[in-house]
Amino acid sequence: MGRATERRRTLRIRDGAVSTRADTLVAEEPLEIRLNGRPLAITMRTPGDDFALAAGFLVSEGVVAEGGEVQSIVYCAGATAEGGNSYNVVDVKLAPGVRVPDITLERNVYTTSSCGLCGKASLDAVRTTTRHPVADTPPVRVSPELLSALPDRLRAAQRVFDRTGGLHAAALFSEEGELLDVREDVGRHNAVDKLVGRALTDHRLPLSRTVLLVSGRASFELAQKAVMAGIPVLAAVSAPSSLAVDLAAEAGLTLVGFLRGPSMNVYAGEHRIALEAEPGRV
């Protein structure tokens, strides 16, 4: 759609010198996701990869787990009062025979660009049982040296961030460190949904031999999205939350935080980290 960025006039002050210029900003618009014609969720996102975002959201919610369970994803015509297409409403139609979840007012989800769980009735509601349990056999093994190289590879692939400085990113790597896919969005959870949704439509789930890297912190919702897609390793350049660590330990997910250069903390699933020596005890 070409709407990932927008230009805005700004007043620049640099060392006492004042000037005006146009600045490139990351775009943020609402996306309404409908399921078989019924409203399901609204998220604030950066336009682009909307179909993948919708598909990935349904994976994380446990609605679908295989590409064949989605019949079609389309933008909704008549989404505006004038009958036009805003390209901010998508409808996902499930394949015949796929069970449609009960969509109630309590079940509907409103997600912001910073929190994908706002509006959930309870914490239990997001502990969805995955159809792709983390079961990499043999286990994926990644070295600290390989992990330490991934943030630079992600940064080099962030095209929109270079122009705006205002986007989160999520990248999928092979266990050998090959960059498989990268997506950007104003919301970190949207970036992950776009990755997972693309994998769903390409019939690549579960992502059982991959490493997921996120540009910010590792929240419970991101750990859950990794588990729902069968991803065995989640790494973040910032801190995890306590609940993310609990979920990772429970689900068998390897969770790495504060991944900065050669330094990192492994909070769960340390059996997948290939160390040359046993970790020291303090």
Contacts in CASP RR format, 6 or more apart in sequence:
PFRMAT RR
TARGET T0000
AUTHOR 0000-0000-0000
METHOD contacts of the structure
MODEL  1
MGRATERRRTLRIRDGAVSTRADTLVAEEPLEIRLNGRPLAITMRTPGDD
FALAAGFLVSEGVVAEGGEVQSIVYCAGATAEGGNSYNVVDVKLAPGVRV
PDITLERNVYTTSSCGLCGKASLDAVRTTTRHPVADTPPVRVSPELLSAL
PDRLRAAQRVFDRTGGLHAAALFSEEGELLDVREDVGRHNAVDKLVGRAL
TDHRLPLSRTVLLVSGRASFELAQKAVMAGIPVLAAVSAPSSLAVDLAAE
AGLTLVGFLRGPSMNVYAGEHRIALEAEPGRV
1 47 0 8 1.000
1 48 0 8 1.000
1 50 0 8 1.000
1 87 0 8 1.000
2 47 0 8 1.000
2 48 0 8 1.000
3 27 0 8 1.000
3 29 0 8 1.000
3 47 0 8 1.000
3 48 0 8 1.000
3 87 0 8 1.000
4 26 0 8 1.000
4 27 0 8 1.000
4 46 0 8 1.000
4 47 0 8 1.000
4 48 0 8 1.000
4 160 0 8 1.000
4 184 0 8 1.000
5 24 0 8 1.000
5 25 0 8 1.000
5 26 0 8 1.000
5 27 0 8 1.000
5 160 0 8 1.000
5 163 0 8 1.000
5 164 0 8 1.000
6 24 0 8 1.000
6 25 0 8 1.000
6 27 0 8 1.000
7 22 0 8 1.000
7 23 0 8 1.000
7 24 0 8 1.000
7 25 0 8 1.000
8 22 0 8 1.000
8 23 0 8 1.000
8 25 0 8 1.000
9 20 0 8 1.000
9 21 0 8 1.000
9 22 0 8 1.000
9 23 0 8 1.000
10 20 0 8 1.000
10 21 0 8 1.000
10 22 0 8 1.000
10 23 0 8 1.000
11 18 0 8 1.000
11 19 0 8 1.000
11 20 0 8 1.000
12 18 0 8 1.000
12 19 0 8 1.000
12 20 0 8 1.000
12 21 0 8 1.000
24 163 0 8 1.000
24 164 0 8 1.000
25 164 0 8 1.000
25 166 0 8 1.000
26 46 0 8 1.000
26 160 0 8 1.000
26 164 0 8 1.000
26 165 0 8 1.000
26 166 0 8 1.000
26 167 0 8 1.000
26 186 0 8 1.000
27 46 0 8 1.000
27 47 0 8 1.000
27 186 0 8 1.000
28 44 0 8 1.000
28 45 0 8 1.000
28 46 0 8 1.000
28 113 0 8 1.000
28 186 0 8 1.000
29 44 0 8 1.000
29 45 0 8 1.000
29 46 0 8 1.000
29 47 0 8 1.000
29 88 0 8 1.000
30 42 0 8 1.000
30 43 0 8 1.000
30 44 0 8 1.000
30 45 0 8 1.000
30 88 0 8 1.000
31 42 0 8 1.000
31 43 0 8 1.000
31 44 0 8 1.000
31 45 0 8 1.000
31 47 0 8 1.000
31 50 0 8 1.000
31 53 0 8 1.000
31 54 0 8 1.000
31 88 0 8 1.000
31 89 0 8 1.000
31 90 0 8 1.000
32 39 0 8 1.000
32 41 0 8 1.000
32 42 0 8 1.000
32 79 0 8 1.000
32 88 0 8 1.000
32 89 0 8 1.000
32 90 0 8 1.000
33 39 0 8 1.000
33 40 0 8 1.000
33 41 0 8 1.000
33 42 0 8 1.000
33 43 0 8 1.000
33 54 0 8 1.000
33 57 0 8 1.000
33 58 0 8 1.000
33 90 0 8 1.000
33 92 0 8 1.000
34 40 0 8 1.000
34 76 0 8 1.000
34 89 0 8 1.000
34 90 0 8 1.000
34 91 0 8 1.000
34 92 0 8 1.000
35 58 0 8 1.000
35 63 0 8 1.000
35 91 0 8 1.000
35 92 0 8 1.000
35 94 0 8 1.000
35 100 0 8 1.000
35 101 0 8 1.000
35 103 0 8 1.000
36 91 0 8 1.000
36 92 0 8 1.000
36 93 0 8 1.000
36 94 0 8 1.000
36 100 0 8 1.000
37 91 0 8 1.000
37 93 0 8 1.000
38 103 0 8 1.000
39 103 0 8 1.000
39 108 0 8 1.000
40 103 0 8 1.000
40 108 0 8 1.000
40 109 0 8 1.000
41 57 0 8 1.000
41 108 0 8 1.000
41 109 0 8 1.000
41 110 0 8 1.000
41 111 0 8 1.000
42 109 0 8 1.000
42 110 0 8 1.000
42 111 0 8 1.000
43 53 0 8 1.000
43 57 0 8 1.000
43 111 0 8 1.000
43 112 0 8 1.000
43 113 0 8 1.000
43 116 0 8 1.000
43 190 0 8 1.000
44 111 0 8 1.000
44 112 0 8 1.000
44 113 0 8 1.000
44 186 0 8 1.000
44 187 0 8 1.000
45 53 0 8 1.000
45 113 0 8 1.000
45 185 0 8 1.000
45 186 0 8 1.000
45 187 0 8 1.000
45 190 0 8 1.000
46 160 0 8 1.000
46 167 0 8 1.000
46 184 0 8 1.000
46 185 0 8 1.000
46 186 0 8 1.000
46 187 0 8 1.000
46 190 0 8 1.000
47 87 0 8 1.000
47 88 0 8 1.000
49 183 0 8 1.000
49 185 0 8 1.000
49 194 0 8 1.000
49 198 0 8 1.000
50 75 0 8 1.000
50 87 0 8 1.000
50 90 0 8 1.000
51 73 0 8 1.000
51 90 0 8 1.000
51 201 0 8 1.000
52 183 0 8 1.000
52 193 0 8 1.000
52 194 0 8 1.000
52 195 0 8 1.000
52 197 0 8 1.000
52 198 0 8 1.000
52 201 0 8 1.000
53 185 0 8 1.000
53 190 0 8 1.000
53 193 0 8 1.000
53 194 0 8 1.000
53 197 0 8 1.000
54 73 0 8 1.000
54 90 0 8 1.000
54 92 0 8 1.000
54 197 0 8 1.000
55 64 0 8 1.000
55 67 0 8 1.000
55 70 0 8 1.000
55 73 0 8 1.000
55 92 0 8 1.000
55 193 0 8 1.000
55 196 0 8 1.000
55 197 0 8 1.000
55 198 0 8 1.000
55 200 0 8 1.000
55 201 0 8 1.000
56 193 0 8 1.000
56 194 0 8 1.000
56 196 0 8 1.000
56 197 0 8 1.000
56 200 0 8 1.000
57 193 0 8 1.000
58 64 0 8 1.000
58 70 0 8 1.000
58 92 0 8 1.000
59 65 0 8 1.000
59 193 0 8 1.000
59 196 0 8 1.000
59 197 0 8 1.000
59 200 0 8 1.000
59 205 0 8 1.000
59 225 0 8 1.000
59 228 0 8 1.000
59 229 0 8 1.000
60 128 0 8 1.000
60 193 0 8 1.000
60 196 0 8 1.000
60 221 0 8 1.000
60 224 0 8 1.000
60 225 0 8 1.000
60 228 0 8 1.000
60 229 0 8 1.000
61 101 0 8 1.000
61 109 0 8 1.000
61 128 0 8 1.000
62 128 0 8 1.000
62 129 0 8 1.000
62 130 0 8 1.000
62 131 0 8 1.000
62 228 0 8 1.000
63 94 0 8 1.000
63 101 0 8 1.000
64 70 0 8 1.000
64 94 0 8 1.000
64 98 0 8 1.000
64 200 0 8 1.000
65 130 0 8 1.000
65 131 0 8 1.000
65 132 0 8 1.000
65 205 0 8 1.000
65 228 0 8 1.000
66 200 0 8 1.000
66 203 0 8 1.000
66 205 0 8 1.000
67 200 0 8 1.000
67 201 0 8 1.000
67 203 0 8 1.000
67 205 0 8 1.000
68 95 0 8 1.000
68 203 0 8 1.000
69 94 0 8 1.000
69 95 0 8 1.000
69 98 0 8 1.000
70 92 0 8 1.000
70 93 0 8 1.000
70 94 0 8 1.000
70 95 0 8 1.000
70 200 0 8 1.000
70 201 0 8 1.000
71 93 0 8 1.000
71 94 0 8 1.000
71 95 0 8 1.000
71 96 0 8 1.000
72 92 0 8 1.000
72 93 0 8 1.000
73 90 0 8 1.000
73 91 0 8 1.000
73 92 0 8 1.000
73 93 0 8 1.000
74 90 0 8 1.000
74 91 0 8 1.000
74 93 0 8 1.000
75 85 0 8 1.000
75 87 0 8 1.000
75 89 0 8 1.000
75 90 0 8 1.000
75 91 0 8 1.000
76 85 0 8 1.000
76 89 0 8 1.000
76 90 0 8 1.000
76 91 0 8 1.000
77 83 0 8 1.000
77 84 0 8 1.000
77 85 0 8 1.000
78 84 0 8 1.000
78 85 0 8 1.000
79 85 0 8 1.000
79 86 0 8 1.000
79 87 0 8 1.000
79 88 0 8 1.000
79 89 0 8 1.000
80 86 0 8 1.000
94 100 0 8 1.000
101 107 0 8 1.000
106 121 0 8 1.000
107 121 0 8 1.000
109 116 0 8 1.000
109 118 0 8 1.000
109 119 0 8 1.000
109 120 0 8 1.000
110 118 0 8 1.000
110 119 0 8 1.000
111 117 0 8 1.000
111 118 0 8 1.000
111 189 0 8 1.000
112 118 0 8 1.000
113 185 0 8 1.000
113 186 0 8 1.000
113 187 0 8 1.000
113 190 0 8 1.000
114 187 0 8 1.000
115 189 0 8 1.000
115 221 0 8 1.000
116 189 0 8 1.000
116 221 0 8 1.000
117 126 0 8 1.000
117 220 0 8 1.000
117 221 0 8 1.000
120 126 0 8 1.000
126 220 0 8 1.000
126 221 0 8 1.000
126 224 0 8 1.000
127 224 0 8 1.000
128 224 0 8 1.000
128 228 0 8 1.000
130 227 0 8 1.000
130 228 0 8 1.000
130 230 0 8 1.000
130 251 0 8 1.000
132 205 0 8 1.000
132 206 0 8 1.000
132 208 0 8 1.000
132 228 0 8 1.000
132 229 0 8 1.000
132 230 0 8 1.000
133 227 0 8 1.000
133 230 0 8 1.000
133 251 0 8 1.000
134 208 0 8 1.000
134 227 0 8 1.000
134 230 0 8 1.000
134 231 0 8 1.000
134 232 0 8 1.000
134 251 0 8 1.000
134 252 0 8 1.000
134 253 0 8 1.000
135 208 0 8 1.000
136 208 0 8 1.000
136 209 0 8 1.000
136 232 0 8 1.000
136 272 0 8 1.000
139 232 0 8 1.000
139 271 0 8 1.000
139 272 0 8 1.000
140 175 0 8 1.000
140 208 0 8 1.000
140 209 0 8 1.000
140 210 0 8 1.000
140 211 0 8 1.000
140 232 0 8 1.000
140 233 0 8 1.000
140 254 0 8 1.000
140 272 0 8 1.000
141 175 0 8 1.000
141 272 0 8 1.000
141 273 0 8 1.000
141 274 0 8 1.000
142 175 0 8 1.000
142 177 0 8 1.000
142 211 0 8 1.000
142 233 0 8 1.000
142 272 0 8 1.000
142 273 0 8 1.000
142 274 0 8 1.000
143 273 0 8 1.000
143 274 0 8 1.000
143 275 0 8 1.000
144 262 0 8 1.000
144 264 0 8 1.000
144 273 0 8 1.000
144 274 0 8 1.000
144 275 0 8 1.000
145 262 0 8 1.000
146 176 0 8 1.000
146 177 0 8 1.000
147 211 0 8 1.000
147 235 0 8 1.000
147 256 0 8 1.000
147 259 0 8 1.000
147 264 0 8 1.000
147 273 0 8 1.000
148 259 0 8 1.000
148 261 0 8 1.000
148 262 0 8 1.000
148 263 0 8 1.000
148 264 0 8 1.000
149 177 0 8 1.000
150 171 0 8 1.000
150 173 0 8 1.000
150 177 0 8 1.000
150 211 0 8 1.000
150 213 0 8 1.000
150 235 0 8 1.000
150 259 0 8 1.000
151 213 0 8 1.000
151 215 0 8 1.000
151 237 0 8 1.000
151 259 0 8 1.000
151 260 0 8 1.000
151 261 0 8 1.000
153 171 0 8 1.000
153 173 0 8 1.000
153 177 0 8 1.000
153 179 0 8 1.000
154 169 0 8 1.000
154 171 0 8 1.000
154 179 0 8 1.000
154 182 0 8 1.000
154 213 0 8 1.000
154 215 0 8 1.000
155 161 0 8 1.000
157 169 0 8 1.000
157 171 0 8 1.000
157 179 0 8 1.000
157 182 0 8 1.000
158 167 0 8 1.000
158 169 0 8 1.000
158 182 0 8 1.000
158 184 0 8 1.000
158 215 0 8 1.000
159 184 0 8 1.000
160 167 0 8 1.000
160 184 0 8 1.000
161 167 0 8 1.000
161 169 0 8 1.000
161 184 0 8 1.000
166 186 0 8 1.000
167 184 0 8 1.000
167 185 0 8 1.000
167 186 0 8 1.000
167 191 0 8 1.000
168 184 0 8 1.000
168 185 0 8 1.000
168 186 0 8 1.000
168 187 0 8 1.000
168 188 0 8 1.000
168 190 0 8 1.000
168 191 0 8 1.000
168 214 0 8 1.000
168 215 0 8 1.000
168 216 0 8 1.000
169 182 0 8 1.000
169 183 0 8 1.000
169 184 0 8 1.000
169 191 0 8 1.000
169 214 0 8 1.000
169 215 0 8 1.000
170 182 0 8 1.000
170 183 0 8 1.000
170 188 0 8 1.000
170 191 0 8 1.000
170 192 0 8 1.000
170 194 0 8 1.000
170 195 0 8 1.000
170 212 0 8 1.000
170 213 0 8 1.000
170 214 0 8 1.000
170 215 0 8 1.000
171 179 0 8 1.000
171 180 0 8 1.000
171 181 0 8 1.000
171 182 0 8 1.000
171 183 0 8 1.000
171 195 0 8 1.000
171 212 0 8 1.000
171 213 0 8 1.000
172 179 0 8 1.000
172 180 0 8 1.000
172 181 0 8 1.000
172 182 0 8 1.000
172 195 0 8 1.000
172 199 0 8 1.000
172 207 0 8 1.000
172 210 0 8 1.000
172 211 0 8 1.000
172 212 0 8 1.000
172 213 0 8 1.000
172 231 0 8 1.000
173 179 0 8 1.000
173 180 0 8 1.000
173 210 0 8 1.000
173 211 0 8 1.000
173 212 0 8 1.000
173 213 0 8 1.000
174 180 0 8 1.000
174 209 0 8 1.000
174 210 0 8 1.000
174 211 0 8 1.000
175 209 0 8 1.000
175 210 0 8 1.000
175 211 0 8 1.000
177 211 0 8 1.000
180 210 0 8 1.000
181 195 0 8 1.000
181 198 0 8 1.000
181 199 0 8 1.000
182 195 0 8 1.000
183 191 0 8 1.000
183 192 0 8 1.000
183 194 0 8 1.000
183 195 0 8 1.000
183 198 0 8 1.000
184 191 0 8 1.000
185 191 0 8 1.000
185 194 0 8 1.000
188 214 0 8 1.000
188 215 0 8 1.000
188 216 0 8 1.000
188 217 0 8 1.000
188 219 0 8 1.000
188 222 0 8 1.000
189 219 0 8 1.000
189 221 0 8 1.000
189 222 0 8 1.000
189 225 0 8 1.000
191 214 0 8 1.000
191 215 0 8 1.000
192 212 0 8 1.000
192 214 0 8 1.000
192 222 0 8 1.000
192 225 0 8 1.000
192 226 0 8 1.000
193 225 0 8 1.000
195 212 0 8 1.000
196 205 0 8 1.000
196 207 0 8 1.000
196 225 0 8 1.000
196 228 0 8 1.000
196 229 0 8 1.000
199 205 0 8 1.000
199 207 0 8 1.000
199 229 0 8 1.000
205 229 0 8 1.000
205 230 0 8 1.000
206 229 0 8 1.000
206 230 0 8 1.000
206 231 0 8 1.000
207 229 0 8 1.000
207 230 0 8 1.000
207 231 0 8 1.000
208 230 0 8 1.000
208 231 0 8 1.000
208 232 0 8 1.000
209 232 0 8 1.000
210 231 0 8 1.000
210 232 0 8 1.000
210 233 0 8 1.000
211 231 0 8 1.000
211 232 0 8 1.000
211 233 0 8 1.000
211 234 0 8 1.000
211 235 0 8 1.000
212 226 0 8 1.000
212 231 0 8 1.000
212 233 0 8 1.000
212 234 0 8 1.000
212 235 0 8 1.000
213 235 0 8 1.000
213 236 0 8 1.000
213 237 0 8 1.000
213 259 0 8 1.000
214 222 0 8 1.000
214 234 0 8 1.000
214 235 0 8 1.000
214 236 0 8 1.000
214 237 0 8 1.000
215 236 0 8 1.000
215 237 0 8 1.000
216 236 0 8 1.000
216 237 0 8 1.000
216 238 0 8 1.000
217 236 0 8 1.000
217 238 0 8 1.000
217 239 0 8 1.000
217 240 0 8 1.000
217 241 0 8 1.000
218 234 0 8 1.000
218 236 0 8 1.000
218 238 0 8 1.000
218 239 0 8 1.000
218 240 0 8 1.000
218 241 0 8 1.000
218 244 0 8 1.000
218 255 0 8 1.000
218 257 0 8 1.000
219 240 0 8 1.000
219 241 0 8 1.000
219 243 0 8 1.000
219 244 0 8 1.000
220 241 0 8 1.000
220 243 0 8 1.000
220 244 0 8 1.000
220 247 0 8 1.000
222 234 0 8 1.000
222 236 0 8 1.000
222 244 0 8 1.000
223 234 0 8 1.000
223 240 0 8 1.000
223 244 0 8 1.000
223 247 0 8 1.000
223 248 0 8 1.000
223 251 0 8 1.000
223 253 0 8 1.000
223 255 0 8 1.000
224 247 0 8 1.000
226 234 0 8 1.000
226 253 0 8 1.000
227 247 0 8 1.000
227 251 0 8 1.000
227 253 0 8 1.000
231 253 0 8 1.000
232 252 0 8 1.000
232 253 0 8 1.000
232 254 0 8 1.000
232 272 0 8 1.000
233 253 0 8 1.000
233 254 0 8 1.000
233 256 0 8 1.000
233 272 0 8 1.000
234 248 0 8 1.000
234 253 0 8 1.000
234 254 0 8 1.000
234 255 0 8 1.000
234 256 0 8 1.000
235 255 0 8 1.000
235 256 0 8 1.000
235 257 0 8 1.000
235 259 0 8 1.000
235 264 0 8 1.000
236 256 0 8 1.000
236 257 0 8 1.000
236 258 0 8 1.000
236 259 0 8 1.000
237 257 0 8 1.000
237 258 0 8 1.000
237 259 0 8 1.000
237 260 0 8 1.000
238 257 0 8 1.000
238 258 0 8 1.000
239 257 0 8 1.000
239 258 0 8 1.000
240 248 0 8 1.000
240 255 0 8 1.000
240 257 0 8 1.000
240 267 0 8 1.000
244 255 0 8 1.000
244 267 0 8 1.000
245 255 0 8 1.000
245 267 0 8 1.000
245 268 0 8 1.000
247 253 0 8 1.000
248 254 0 8 1.000
248 255 0 8 1.000
248 267 0 8 1.000
248 268 0 8 1.000
248 269 0 8 1.000
249 268 0 8 1.000
249 269 0 8 1.000
252 268 0 8 1.000
252 269 0 8 1.000
253 268 0 8 1.000
253 269 0 8 1.000
254 266 0 8 1.000
254 268 0 8 1.000
254 269 0 8 1.000
254 270 0 8 1.000
254 271 0 8 1.000
254 272 0 8 1.000
254 273 0 8 1.000
255 266 0 8 1.000
255 267 0 8 1.000
255 268 0 8 1.000
255 269 0 8 1.000
256 264 0 8 1.000
256 265 0 8 1.000
256 266 0 8 1.000
256 267 0 8 1.000
256 273 0 8 1.000
257 264 0 8 1.000
257 265 0 8 1.000
257 266 0 8 1.000
257 267 0 8 1.000
258 264 0 8 1.000
258 265 0 8 1.000
266 273 0 8 1.000
270 279 0 8 1.000
END
